[in-house]
């Protein structure tokens, strides 16, 4: 659930409310592929309930994600097709945000754009550091060892951890109520 902490921690309450109002809740049965590697996508997705498998052609499963993860953020940023496929492992509920609506909001609301892109940058930077450590490039040269950084959370996230968790809970409560977009 770390990704939601990075993203929602940087956004404002109004930003999160907009996402809940604008997004489309979608129930997805077990075994359905949500994102196909190499095939362009039209949505940014937030995993609200359930678990998914992340696979890469030629490598197999590289990760398993649960509630609070965001999928499709890299394709939103660079407009390239996804680098992995995502398949549900159990009945899953996702919130889909149309890339067109997100881009429109990014263009109209400079504050939202700054907060959103900062959140994505912090998250991707943290992911890259983890990748570098896992590939063994961090051994030596004065860089912290895996043991030193294994469970470390970025200070930017620590400052917003409580707020991000509260925003995600509020989003879930709002989406489980009668108000808001329809569920498919």
Secondary structure as a PSIPRED ss2 file (coil, helix, strand):
# PSIPRED VFORMAT (PSIPRED V4.0)

   1 X C   1.000  0.000  0.000
   2 X H   0.000  1.000  0.000
   3 X H   0.000  1.000  0.000
   4 X H   0.000  1.000  0.000
   5 X H   0.000  1.000  0.000
   6 X H   0.000  1.000  0.000
   7 X H   0.000  1.000  0.000
   8 X H   0.000  1.000  0.000
   9 X H   0.000  1.000  0.000
  10 X H   0.000  1.000  0.000
  11 X C   1.000  0.000  0.000
  12 X C   1.000  0.000  0.000
  13 X H   0.000  1.000  0.000
  14 X H   0.000  1.000  0.000
  15 X H   0.000  1.000  0.000
  16 X H   0.000  1.000  0.000
  17 X H   0.000  1.000  0.000
  18 X H   0.000  1.000  0.000
  19 X H   0.000  1.000  0.000
  20 X H   0.000  1.000  0.000
  21 X H   0.000  1.000  0.000
  22 X H   0.000  1.000  0.000
  23 X C   1.000  0.000  0.000
  24 X E   0.000  0.000  1.000
  25 X E   0.000  0.000  1.000
  26 X E   0.000  0.000  1.000
  27 X E   0.000  0.000  1.000
  28 X E   0.000  0.000  1.000
  29 X C   1.000  0.000  0.000
  30 X C   1.000  0.000  0.000
  31 X C   1.000  0.000  0.000
  32 X C   1.000  0.000  0.000
  33 X E   0.000  0.000  1.000
  34 X E   0.000  0.000  1.000
  35 X E   0.000  0.000  1.000
  36 X C   1.000  0.000  0.000
  37 X C   1.000  0.000  0.000
  38 X C   1.000  0.000  0.000
  39 X C   1.000  0.000  0.000
  40 X C   1.000  0.000  0.000
  41 X C   1.000  0.000  0.000
  42 X C   1.000  0.000  0.000
  43 X E   0.000  0.000  1.000
  44 X E   0.000  0.000  1.000
  45 X E   0.000  0.000  1.000
  46 X E   0.000  0.000  1.000
  47 X E   0.000  0.000  1.000
  48 X E   0.000  0.000  1.000
  49 X E   0.000  0.000  1.000
  50 X C   1.000  0.000  0.000
  51 X C   1.000  0.000  0.000
  52 X E   0.000  0.000  1.000
  53 X E   0.000  0.000  1.000
  54 X E   0.000  0.000  1.000
  55 X E   0.000  0.000  1.000
  56 X E   0.000  0.000  1.000
  57 X C   1.000  0.000  0.000
  58 X C   1.000  0.000  0.000
  59 X C   1.000  0.000  0.000
  60 X E   0.000  0.000  1.000
  61 X E   0.000  0.000  1.000
  62 X E   0.000  0.000  1.000
  63 X E   0.000  0.000  1.000
  64 X E   0.000  0.000  1.000
  65 X E   0.000  0.000  1.000
  66 X C   1.000  0.000  0.000
  67 X C   1.000  0.000  0.000
  68 X C   1.000  0.000  0.000
  69 X C   1.000  0.000  0.000
  70 X E   0.000  0.000  1.000
  71 X E   0.000  0.000  1.000
  72 X C   1.000  0.000  0.000
  73 X H   0.000  1.000  0.000
  74 X H   0.000  1.000  0.000
  75 X H   0.000  1.000  0.000
  76 X H   0.000  1.000  0.000
  77 X H   0.000  1.000  0.000
  78 X H   0.000  1.000  0.000
  79 X C   1.000  0.000  0.000
  80 X C   1.000  0.000  0.000
  81 X C   1.000  0.000  0.000
  82 X C   1.000  0.000  0.000
  83 X C   1.000  0.000  0.000
  84 X C   1.000  0.000  0.000
  85 X E   0.000  0.000  1.000
  86 X E   0.000  0.000  1.000
  87 X E   0.000  0.000  1.000
  88 X E   0.000  0.000  1.000
  89 X C   1.000  0.000  0.000
  90 X C   1.000  0.000  0.000
  91 X C   1.000  0.000  0.000
  92 X E   0.000  0.000  1.000
  93 X E   0.000  0.000  1.000
  94 X E   0.000  0.000  1.000
  95 X E   0.000  0.000  1.000
  96 X E   0.000  0.000  1.000
  97 X E   0.000  0.000  1.000
  98 X E   0.000  0.000  1.000
  99 X H   0.000  1.000  0.000
 100 X H   0.000  1.000  0.000
 101 X H   0.000  1.000  0.000
 102 X H   0.000  1.000  0.000
 103 X H   0.000  1.000  0.000
 104 X H   0.000  1.000  0.000
 105 X H   0.000  1.000  0.000
 106 X H   0.000  1.000  0.000
 107 X H   0.000  1.000  0.000
 108 X H   0.000  1.000  0.000
 109 X C   1.000  0.000  0.000
 110 X H   0.000  1.000  0.000
 111 X H   0.000  1.000  0.000
 112 X H   0.000  1.000  0.000
 113 X H   0.000  1.000  0.000
 114 X H   0.000  1.000  0.000
 115 X H   0.000  1.000  0.000
 116 X H   0.000  1.000  0.000
 117 X H   0.000  1.000  0.000
 118 X H   0.000  1.000  0.000
 119 X H   0.000  1.000  0.000
 120 X H   0.000  1.000  0.000
 121 X H   0.000  1.000  0.000
 122 X H   0.000  1.000  0.000
 123 X H   0.000  1.000  0.000
 124 X H   0.000  1.000  0.000
 125 X H   0.000  1.000  0.000
 126 X H   0.000  1.000  0.000
 127 X H   0.000  1.000  0.000
 128 X H   0.000  1.000  0.000
 129 X H   0.000  1.000  0.000
 130 X H   0.000  1.000  0.000
 131 X H   0.000  1.000  0.000
 132 X H   0.000  1.000  0.000
 133 X H   0.000  1.000  0.000
 134 X H   0.000  1.000  0.000
 135 X C   1.000  0.000  0.000
 136 X C   1.000  0.000  0.000
 137 X C   1.000  0.000  0.000
 138 X C   1.000  0.000  0.000
 139 X C   1.000  0.000  0.000
 140 X C   1.000  0.000  0.000
 141 X C   1.000  0.000  0.000
 142 X C   1.000  0.000  0.000
 143 X C   1.000  0.000  0.000
 144 X C   1.000  0.000  0.000
 145 X C   1.000  0.000  0.000
 146 X H   0.000  1.000  0.000
 147 X H   0.000  1.000  0.000
 148 X H   0.000  1.000  0.000
 149 X H   0.000  1.000  0.000
 150 X C   1.000  0.000  0.000
 151 X C   1.000  0.000  0.000
 152 X C   1.000  0.000  0.000
 153 X C   1.000  0.000  0.000
 154 X C   1.000  0.000  0.000
 155 X H   0.000  1.000  0.000
 156 X H   0.000  1.000  0.000
 157 X H   0.000  1.000  0.000
 158 X H   0.000  1.000  0.000
 159 X H   0.000  1.000  0.000
 160 X H   0.000  1.000  0.000
 161 X H   0.000  1.000  0.000
 162 X H   0.000  1.000  0.000
 163 X H   0.000  1.000  0.000
 164 X H   0.000  1.000  0.000
 165 X H   0.000  1.000  0.000
 166 X H   0.000  1.000  0.000
 167 X H   0.000  1.000  0.000
 168 X H   0.000  1.000  0.000
 169 X H   0.000  1.000  0.000
 170 X H   0.000  1.000  0.000
 171 X H   0.000  1.000  0.000
 172 X H   0.000  1.000  0.000
 173 X H   0.000  1.000  0.000
 174 X H   0.000  1.000  0.000
 175 X H   0.000  1.000  0.000
 176 X H   0.000  1.000  0.000
 177 X C   1.000  0.000  0.000
 178 X C   1.000  0.000  0.000
 179 X C   1.000  0.000  0.000
 180 X C   1.000  0.000  0.000
 181 X C   1.000  0.000  0.000
 182 X C   1.000  0.000  0.000
 183 X E   0.000  0.000  1.000
 184 X C   1.000  0.000  0.000
